[in-house]
């Protein structure tokens, strides 16, 4: 997972560099720009998920943050770790839980991954449209018009 995190961070950096270069040399092909942005979003989602996964797997500040007794007086009953959605939770005897990896990480990963899928679709659509466009415009402009 650490290697995947490293690869994701390097890929995100490269995508940002490529996107900046594409925008500095207008006009960038929209299909190419969409593809670069799709890779950027996809690997950003991967990097965020890997970081969250590692924080769950390594324990981070968890379970040291779990109090033996919560504010209502319930004793610590157990610890729960999940990898999707990413979460560390202290579970108390009264049924209450205290989470240390928020759902916002999972939500952020889901939004970035969804955006990546949408951008891939846009890149494919724009690429196909660009391929068909020269065929439609290859005819002489006034080939069938009478003066």
C-alpha positions as CSV (number, residue, x, y, z in Angstrom):
1,X,0.0,0.0,0.0
2,X,2.9,2.3,0.7
3,X,4.3,1.7,-2.8
4,X,0.9,2.4,-4.3
5,X,0.7,5.6,-2.3
6,X,4.2,6.6,-3.6
7,X,3.3,5.8,-7.2
8,X,0.0,7.8,-6.9
9,X,1.8,10.9,-5.5
10,X,4.4,10.8,-8.3
11,X,1.7,10.3,-10.9
12,X,-0.4,13.2,-9.5
13,X,2.6,15.4,-9.6
14,X,3.4,14.4,-13.2
15,X,-0.3,15.0,-14.2
16,X,-0.3,18.5,-12.7
17,X,2.9,19.3,-14.6
18,X,1.5,17.9,-17.9
19,X,-1.8,19.8,-17.4
20,X,0.1,23.1,-16.8
21,X,2.2,22.5,-19.9
22,X,-0.9,21.8,-22.0
23,X,-2.6,24.9,-20.8
24,X,0.5,27.1,-21.5
25,X,0.5,26.0,-25.1
26,X,-3.1,26.7,-26.3
27,X,-5.2,25.4,-27.7
28,X,-4.9,22.1,-25.9
29,X,-6.8,19.2,-27.4
30,X,-9.9,18.8,-25.1
31,X,-9.8,15.0,-25.2
32,X,-6.1,15.0,-24.1
33,X,-6.8,17.5,-21.4
34,X,-9.8,15.4,-20.2
35,X,-7.6,12.3,-20.2
36,X,-4.9,14.0,-18.1
37,X,-7.5,15.3,-15.7
38,X,-9.0,11.8,-15.4
39,X,-5.7,10.3,-14.5
40,X,-5.1,13.2,-12.0
41,X,-8.4,12.6,-10.3
42,X,-8.0,8.8,-10.3
43,X,-4.6,8.8,-8.8
44,X,-5.6,11.5,-6.4
45,X,-8.4,9.2,-5.2
46,X,-5.9,6.4,-4.9
47,X,-3.4,8.5,-2.9
48,X,-6.1,9.7,-0.5
49,X,-7.4,6.1,0.0
50,X,-3.9,4.7,0.5
51,X,-3.1,7.4,3.0
52,X,-6.3,6.6,4.9
53,X,-5.7,2.8,4.6
54,X,-2.3,3.2,6.0
55,X,-3.5,5.3,8.9
56,X,-6.1,2.6,9.7
57,X,-3.5,-0.2,9.3
58,X,-0.8,1.5,11.2
59,X,-3.1,2.6,14.0
60,X,-1.9,6.2,13.9
61,X,-2.9,7.9,17.0
62,X,-5.6,5.2,17.4
63,X,-6.3,3.4,19.8
64,X,-4.4,5.8,22.1
65,X,-7.1,8.3,21.6
66,X,-9.8,6.0,23.0
67,X,-10.7,6.8,26.5
68,X,-11.3,4.0,28.9
69,X,-14.5,5.7,30.0
70,X,-16.5,8.1,27.8
71,X,-18.2,11.3,29.0
72,X,-21.4,9.4,29.8
73,X,-19.6,6.9,32.0
74,X,-19.7,3.9,29.6
75,X,-16.6,1.7,29.5
76,X,-14.6,1.0,26.4
77,X,-16.0,-2.2,24.9
78,X,-13.9,-2.6,21.8
79,X,-12.1,-1.2,18.8
80,X,-13.2,-1.5,15.2
81,X,-11.1,-1.0,12.1
82,X,-12.6,-1.0,8.6
83,X,-10.8,-0.4,5.3
84,X,-13.9,0.6,3.3
85,X,-15.2,2.9,4.4
86,X,-12.0,3.9,6.1
87,X,-12.6,4.1,9.8
88,X,-11.1,3.6,13.3
89,X,-13.7,3.5,15.9
90,X,-13.8,3.2,19.7
91,X,-16.9,1.3,20.7
92,X,-18.3,1.9,24.2
93,X,-20.6,-0.3,26.3
94,X,-23.6,2.1,25.8
95,X,-23.3,1.6,22.0
96,X,-21.8,4.9,21.3
97,X,-18.8,5.1,19.0
98,X,-16.1,7.7,18.4
99,X,-14.5,7.6,14.9
100,X,-11.0,8.9,14.1
101,X,-11.0,8.5,10.3
102,X,-13.9,10.6,9.2
103,X,-16.4,9.6,6.5
104,X,-15.2,12.8,4.6
105,X,-12.1,10.8,3.5
106,X,-14.3,8.1,2.0
107,X,-16.6,10.7,0.5
108,X,-13.6,12.6,-1.0
109,X,-12.3,9.4,-2.5
110,X,-15.7,8.5,-4.0
111,X,-16.1,12.0,-5.5
112,X,-12.6,11.9,-7.1
113,X,-13.1,8.4,-8.4
114,X,-16.5,9.4,-9.9
115,X,-15.0,12.5,-11.5
116,X,-12.3,10.4,-13.0
117,X,-14.8,8.1,-14.5
118,X,-16.8,11.0,-15.9
119,X,-13.6,12.6,-17.4
120,X,-12.6,9.3,-19.0
121,X,-16.1,9.2,-20.7
122,X,-15.7,12.8,-21.8
123,X,-12.2,12.2,-23.2
124,X,-13.5,9.2,-25.2
125,X,-16.5,11.2,-26.5
126,X,-14.3,14.2,-27.5
127,X,-11.7,11.9,-29.2
128,X,-14.4,10.2,-31.2
129,X,-16.0,13.5,-32.2
130,X,-12.6,14.9,-33.2
131,X,-12.0,11.9,-35.4
132,X,-15.3,12.3,-37.2
133,X,-15.1,16.1,-37.6
134,X,-12.4,16.1,-40.3
135,X,-14.4,13.7,-42.4
136,X,-17.4,16.0,-42.3
137,X,-15.4,19.1,-43.2
138,X,-13.2,17.6,-45.9
139,X,-15.8,18.4,-48.7
140,X,-15.2,21.7,-50.6
141,X,-17.3,24.5,-49.0
142,X,-19.4,25.3,-52.0
143,X,-19.5,22.0,-53.8
144,X,-23.2,21.7,-54.2
145,X,-24.3,25.3,-54.1
146,X,-25.6,27.1,-57.2
147,X,-24.8,30.8,-57.8
